[in-house]
């Protein structure tokens, strides 16, 4: 069950593992400039008949003790502390034939910058571009994306493994326009240039909807519309709207999740 996740940035993050996990011991010397904060979200659609659970490790130490079921995020509303620098999470389970890592080298920048490690795609997908992948996604960083007074930030992550682009609209009525260019025509996956935050005036509540660029008057059904039907954008906050699952997939329908950053 997806849910609206609201969290306050905690200066004291929770380490899932202790000294064996880089950053959760003496490796960073307790220096925040050498620390990054991570949490893990499982959105990988499993192979037919396989369990929808993954195990994620970093440096051989579990980031998801006991496994992480589809749709779950750990450590939830807090973060695990890891050392900045090279980061190479490895994923097993959910029908994966071999451990899976990011497509390229990942360097965490430190200064307690926050990241979400997302296991996405679909095991056994005919299109390799929609297959299993590990995405290391920076969360909102006010040092990079400073918000003007009275404004909020919104971005869209389309992690529904399908060969279509999706847009986030500012209401559910016909004839409306996308909420902002940055959340329009978003394809599957993550790329910094393609998944930017839009700066919008605070306000609401808004009744948001998901649509395809070719059908701007038709809402794409979401299994949990209540997540998008009454979203208030608070000044100084940042919102990441994540779409996952698939239209027409009874076991894993298209659903929405909103992560809110409050500084």
C-alpha positions in Angstrom: 0.0 0.0 0.0 1.5 3.3 -1.0 1.1 6.3 1.2 1.8 10.0 1.4 5.1 10.2 3.2 5.9 13.3 5.1 9.2 13.6 6.9 11.3 16.2 8.6 15.0 16.2 7.9 16.7 14.7 11.0 20.3 15.7 11.8 20.7 12.4 13.5 20.1 9.7 10.9 19.5 6.0 11.7 22.2 3.5 10.7 20.7 0.2 9.7 24.0 -1.5 10.1 26.8 -0.4 12.4 30.5 -0.2 11.9 30.6 -2.6 8.9 28.6 -0.2 6.7 30.8 2.6 5.2 29.8 5.7 7.1 28.2 3.9 10.0 31.3 3.7 12.1 34.7 5.4 12.2 35.2 5.6 8.4 33.9 9.1 8.2 35.3 10.2 11.6 31.9 11.5 12.5 32.5 14.4 10.1 29.1 15.4 8.4 31.0 16.7 5.4 32.1 13.1 4.7 28.6 11.6 5.2 25.7 11.0 2.9 22.2 9.8 3.9 20.4 7.0 2.0 17.1 5.0 2.1 15.9 2.2 -0.2 12.6 1.8 -2.1 11.6 -1.4 -3.8 9.5 -0.8 -7.0 10.8 -3.8 -9.0 8.1 -5.8 -10.6 9.1 -9.5 -10.1 9.3 -12.3 -12.6 6.2 -14.4 -12.9 6.0 -16.6 -9.8 8.9 -15.0 -8.0 8.6 -13.3 -4.7 8.4 -9.5 -4.8 11.2 -9.1 -2.3 14.7 -7.8 -2.8 17.8 -7.7 -0.7 20.1 -4.7 -1.0 23.7 -4.5 0.3 26.4 -1.9 0.2 30.0 -3.0 0.9 28.6 -6.5 1.8 26.5 -5.1 4.6 22.7 -5.3 4.4 20.8 -2.0 3.7 17.5 -4.0 3.9 17.8 -6.5 6.7 15.3 -9.3 6.3 14.5 -8.2 2.7 12.3 -5.4 1.3 8.9 -6.2 -0.1 7.5 -4.4 -3.2 6.3 -0.9 -2.4 8.2 -0.7 0.9 10.9 1.8 1.8 13.6 1.6 4.6 14.4 3.0 6.9 11.1 4.8 6.3 11.0 8.4 7.4 14.6 8.5 8.4 17.9 7.7 6.6 20.9 5.5 7.0 24.3 7.2 7.2 27.0 6.1 4.7 30.4 7.5 3.9 30.5 9.8 0.9 32.4 8.9 -2.2 32.1 5.6 -4.2 28.8 3.8 -3.6 27.9 0.6 -5.2 24.7 -1.0 -3.9 23.9 -4.6 -5.0 20.5 -6.1 -5.3 19.4 -9.8 -5.2 16.0 -11.5 -5.2 12.7 -10.9 -7.0 13.7 -13.4 -9.8 17.0 -11.6 -10.6 19.4 -14.1 -12.2 22.5 -12.3 -10.7 23.3 -9.4 -8.4 22.3 -6.1 -9.8 24.0 -2.7 -9.4 23.8 0.8 -10.8 24.5 1.2 -14.5 27.6 3.3 -13.9 29.8 4.5 -11.0 28.1 6.5 -8.3 29.8 9.1 -6.1 27.9 10.4 -3.1 28.8 14.0 -2.5 28.8 14.1 1.3 27.6 17.0 3.5 24.7 14.7 4.6 23.2 15.0 1.1 20.2 12.7 0.9 19.6 10.0 -1.7 17.0 7.4 -2.4 18.1 4.1 -3.8 15.3 2.8 -6.0 15.1 -0.8 -7.3 12.9 -0.3 -10.4 11.9 -1.9 -13.7 10.5 -5.3 -14.4 12.3 -8.7 -14.2 12.0 -10.4 -17.6 10.9 -7.3 -19.5 11.1 -7.7 -23.2 12.5 -4.2 -23.6 15.9 -4.0 -21.8 15.3 -0.3 -21.1 12.4 -1.4 -18.9 14.3 -4.2 -17.2 15.6 -4.3 -13.6 17.8 -1.4 -12.6 19.2 0.4 -9.6 18.7 4.1 -9.5 20.5 6.3 -7.0 18.4 9.5 -7.0 19.4 12.7 -5.1 16.6 14.1 -3.0 15.9 17.8 -2.8 19.0 19.8 -1.9 18.4 23.4 -0.8 22.1 24.2 -1.4 21.6 23.5 -5.1 17.9 24.3 -5.6 17.2 27.3 -3.3 13.5 28.1 -3.1 12.2 31.7 -3.2 10.0 32.7 -0.3 6.4 31.5 -0.8 7.3 28.8 -3.3 7.5 25.0 -3.3 9.3 22.5 -5.5 7.7 19.5 -7.4 9.2 16.8 -9.6 7.8 13.7 -11.2 9.5 10.3 -11.3 7.9 7.9 -13.8 9.0 4.5 -12.5 6.1 2.5 -14.1 7.9 0.1 -16.5 6.0 0.9 -19.7 6.9 2.4 -23.1 4.9 5.6 -22.5 5.5 9.1 -21.1 3.4 10.5 -18.4 2.6 14.1 -17.3 1.3 15.6 -14.0 -1.6 17.9 -14.4 -2.7 20.6 -12.0 -6.3 19.4 -11.9 -8.6 16.6 -13.0 -10.7 18.6 -15.5 -10.5 18.4 -19.3 -8.6 21.1 -21.1 -6.1 21.8 -18.3 -2.3 22.0 -18.8 0.6 20.2 -17.1 1.5 21.5 -13.7 4.8 22.7 -15.1 7.1 21.8 -18.1 9.4 19.9 -15.8 6.7 17.4 -14.9 5.4 16.9 -18.4 6.2 14.2 -20.9 8.4 12.2 -18.4 9.6 8.8 -19.5 10.5 5.8 -17.5 13.6 5.9 -15.3 15.7 8.7 -13.9 18.1 11.2 -15.4 19.1 14.5 -13.6 18.3 16.6 -16.7 15.0 14.9 -17.3 13.7 14.8 -13.7 14.2 18.3 -12.5 12.2 20.1 -9.8 9.7 22.7 -10.9 9.4 25.8 -8.7 5.7 26.6 -8.0 3.8 29.0 -5.8 2.7 27.4 -2.6 -1.0 26.7 -2.1 -3.7 24.2 -2.5 -5.1 21.8 -1.9 -4.7 20.7 -5.5 -6.4 17.8 -7.2 -3.6 16.4 -9.4 -4.0 13.9 -12.2 -1.8 11.8 -14.4 -2.1 11.9 -18.2 -0.4 10.9 -21.4 0.9 13.6 -23.6 -1.2 12.3 -26.5 -4.4 12.3 -24.5 -4.3 15.5 -22.4 -8.0 15.4 -21.6 -8.0 11.8 -20.3 -6.9 10.9 -16.8 -4.7 7.8 -16.5 -6.3 5.7 -13.7 -4.2 5.5 -10.5 -5.1 2.9 -7.9 -4.8 5.3 -5.0 -6.1 8.7 -6.4 -6.5 10.0 -2.8 -2.7 10.6 -2.8 -3.0 13.1 -5.6 -6.5 14.4 -5.0 -5.7 16.8 -2.1 -2.1 17.8 -2.2 -1.1 21.1 -0.5 2.2 22.6 -1.6 3.7 24.2 1.5 6.2 27.1 1.1 9.8 26.0 1.4 8.9 22.3 1.0 9.8 20.0 -1.9 7.6 17.1 -3.3 8.7 14.1 -5.4 5.7 12.4 -7.0 6.6 8.7 -7.9 4.5 6.6 -10.2 5.1 2.9 -10.1 3.3 -0.4 -11.0 1.5 -0.8 -14.3 -1.8 0.0 -15.8 -3.7 -3.3 -16.3 -1.5 -5.2 -13.8 -3.9 -6.6 -11.2 -1.1 -7.5 -8.8 0.9 -4.3 -9.2 -1.4 -1.6 -10.5 -0.3 2.0 -11.3 0.0 3.8 -8.0 1.3 7.1 -6.7 3.6 8.0 -3.8 4.6 11.5 -2.7 7.7 12.2 -0.7 7.8 15.6 1.0 10.9 17.3 2.1 10.5 20.0 4.8 14.0 21.2 5.5 
